[in-house]
């Protein structure tokens, strides 16, 4: 079963009451695991922001005027972040929005709910049983059992949202979302390590990624280097399975600060390197300004020369998962907005600005 089946336009038709809570005892483990994940938070950013999205994209916005392709702009977000047709209070009809008779308010804030992957037309779907079998469930099984497919264990299953297809924006020849292609080009693909191996270990619905410090740290190797009259930090993408970081929204800041005998900063003794794909929307198109991300098994080194006054070095690696979004929200808040939109965007900006964390913070004595 491909993720794109059974949709209205590109929104999935689940045709069921399908909140995480409504999945009941059978979904308790998955629901508890999903709750703290970024997938769960998707709804609070996008589905509950329908008022903002519809208001922003579909009305004239001085001084820019109306957005000519309003629905596709809105729907391109919802299709992955709140993909059920039942999650959308309004559906497009030509140039108008019409009330959705199948709208379920309970789904509005839940984001990527169980049904997005597991339900089509009131039928449940899932991976093979743990013994590998895909036999039809016996009569009397709750919900009529599940239609089982090995596709749930295939990296292509995730590519529906984590790989933008041909025809979409591709600044500098690379789709904005290119994670599946990055994985395909890595040794992890040939070794049979798929998305689910790391992000759903033991079939757990964790989906830990760039917002999880432990997960990020497990994918990289950070080392001090001291030779040839220089001190430095080397960071290697040793285990993420795709570029580090993937996508264009995060950035990782590697910093090196030289210190004197009293552990005070040396003047002009700070070196900083940002690992990110920097993009911008200009002149009606996406452009890529730089791409310093690390493909699998590649490294970058941040270093500085050692002099007699330098006695210590302080290194940090800080992850900003929502760096791009923080800038976008700041720009939107500078414009003309309804009260509802301003409240929603203010909260979105707060979350983006406070999501950063350090995965490395260490001071060492410098050999001289």
Rosetta blueprint (number, residue, H / E / L):
1 X L
2 X L
3 X L
4 X L
5 X L
6 X L
7 X E
8 X E
9 X L
10 X L
11 X E
12 X E
13 X L
14 X L
15 X L
16 X L
17 X L
18 X L
19 X L
20 X L
21 X H
22 X H
23 X H
24 X H
25 X H
26 X H
27 X H
28 X H
29 X H
30 X H
31 X H
32 X H
33 X H
34 X H
35 X H
36 X L
37 X L
38 X H
39 X H
40 X H
41 X H
42 X H
43 X H
44 X H
45 X H
46 X L
47 X H
48 X H
49 X H
50 X H
51 X H
52 X H
53 X H
54 X H
55 X H
56 X H
57 X H
58 X H
59 X L
60 X L
61 X E
62 X L
63 X L
64 X L
65 X E
66 X L
67 X L
68 X L
69 X L
70 X H
71 X H
72 X H
73 X H
74 X H
75 X H
76 X H
77 X H
78 X H
79 X H
80 X H
81 X H
82 X L
83 X L
84 X E
85 X H
86 X H
87 X H
88 X L
89 X L
90 X E
91 X E
92 X E
93 X E
94 X L
95 X L
96 X E
97 X E
98 X E
99 X E
100 X L
101 X L
102 X L
103 X L
104 X L
105 X H
106 X H
107 X H
108 X L
109 X L
110 X L
111 X L
112 X L
113 X L
114 X H
115 X H
116 X H
117 X H
118 X H
119 X E
120 X E
121 X L
122 X L
123 X E
124 X E
125 X E
126 X E
127 X L
128 X L
129 X L
130 X L
131 X L
132 X L
133 X L
134 X L
135 X L
136 X L
137 X L
138 X L
139 X L
140 X L
141 X L
142 X H
143 X H
144 X H
145 X L
146 X E
147 X E
148 X E
149 X L
150 X H
151 X H
152 X H
153 X H
154 X L
155 X L
156 X H
157 X H
158 X H
159 X H
160 X H
161 X H
162 X H
163 X E
164 X L
165 X L
166 X L
167 X L
168 X L
169 X L
170 X L
171 X H
172 X H
173 X H
174 X L
175 X L
176 X L
177 X L
178 X E
179 X H
180 X H
181 X H
182 X H
183 X H
184 X H
185 X L
186 X L
187 X H
188 X H
189 X H
190 X H
191 X H
192 X L
193 X L
194 X L
195 X H
196 X H
197 X H
198 X H
199 X H
200 X L
201 X H
202 X H
203 X H
204 X L
205 X L
206 X L
207 X L
208 X L
209 X L
210 X L
211 X L
212 X L
213 X H
214 X H
215 X H
216 X H
217 X H
218 X H
219 X L
220 X E
221 X E
222 X E
223 X E
224 X E
225 X E
226 X E
227 X E
228 X L
229 X L
230 X E
231 X E
232 X E
233 X E
234 X E
235 X E
236 X E
237 X E
238 X L
239 X L
240 X L
241 X L
242 X L
243 X L
244 X E
245 X L
246 X L
247 X L
248 X L
249 X L
250 X L
251 X E
252 X E
253 X E
254 X E
255 X E
256 X E
257 X E
258 X E
259 X E
260 X L
261 X L
262 X L
263 X L
264 X L
265 X E
266 X E
267 X E
268 X E
269 X E
270 X E
271 X E
272 X E
273 X E
274 X E
275 X E
276 X E
277 X E
278 X E
279 X E
280 X E
281 X E
282 X E
283 X L
284 X L
285 X E
286 X E
287 X E
288 X E
289 X E
290 X E
291 X E
292 X L
293 X L
294 X E
295 X L
296 X L
297 X L
298 X L
299 X E
300 X E
301 X E
302 X E
303 X E
304 X E
305 X E
306 X L
307 X L
308 X L
309 X L
310 X L
311 X L
312 X E
313 X E
314 X E
315 X E
316 X E
317 X E
318 X E
319 X E
320 X E
321 X L
322 X L
323 X H
324 X H
325 X H
326 X H
327 X H
328 X H
329 X H
330 X H
331 X H
332 X H
333 X H
334 X L
335 X L
336 X L
337 X L
338 X L
339 X H
340 X H
341 X H
342 X H
343 X H
344 X H
345 X H
346 X H
347 X H
348 X H
349 X H
350 X H
351 X H
352 X H
353 X H
354 X L
355 X L
356 X L
357 X E
358 X E
359 X E
360 X E
361 X E
362 X E
363 X E
364 X E
365 X E
366 X L
367 X L
368 X L
